[in-house]
């Protein structure tokens, strides 16, 4: 049985229960400079009974931090040193540069190792646009990250056979005036599917997992999930009944944690 089947069987189910989890500790500022580049964000530093001194996680959100606290909770409460970044240009997320994002994530990993020299590894967890960012950073700097969890990300944005459904974006209540900015953002760099077609994930497939929602129209599995896992050969799972909220479901969090614990 492959990892994809094992995860699906073990954590299967049709009810996408929303996780009530909250971190057991509060974050503190995470700031520093790496090779002249500023890094800013927040870090949860577990201590006492929940401390696991050797593990670190860099969690990359989709641009809006509100509502994402349950995303960090599983890793914090497992005792991992957990960082989330304030990327340059926020909150105007589509005025950012994905190339700059990758550099900031690279530098954040280096700063984590500086500030917490006990860390033996750092994992990436990316949600929505953060999934796009995390998979790009992993392809460019695989030596810095042990594994990557990619959830509900727009990772196949240049495929003429599977064009992105901007009508679904609007139907979800997102601002139509952001569409031009979003298109310009994605045109600035190769997306993860393009990197996969270049062979950039060759040899990394066992270190990647994708987790998507069955009913997600913002990042439909048919467009983003299936083409990537078929090309790369990485494991993945679809949460039954879930939409663009997989990161907040108990099932999604359990699958991510099980993969990262391996």
Buried (B, 14 or more C-beta within 10 A) or exposed (E): EEBBEEBBEEBEEEEBEEBEBEBBBEBEEBBBEBEEBEBBBBBBBBEEEBEEBEBBBBBBBBBEBEEBBBBBBBBBBBBBBBBBBBBBBBEEBBEBBBEBBBBBBBBBBBBBBEBBEEBEBBBBBBBBBBBBBBBBBBBBBBEBBBBBBBBBBBBBBBBEEBEBBEEBBEEEEBEEEBBEBBEEBBEEBBBBBBBBBEEBBEEBBEBBBBBBBBBBBBBBBEBBBBBBBEBBBBBBBBBBBBBBBBBBBBBBBBBBBBBBEE
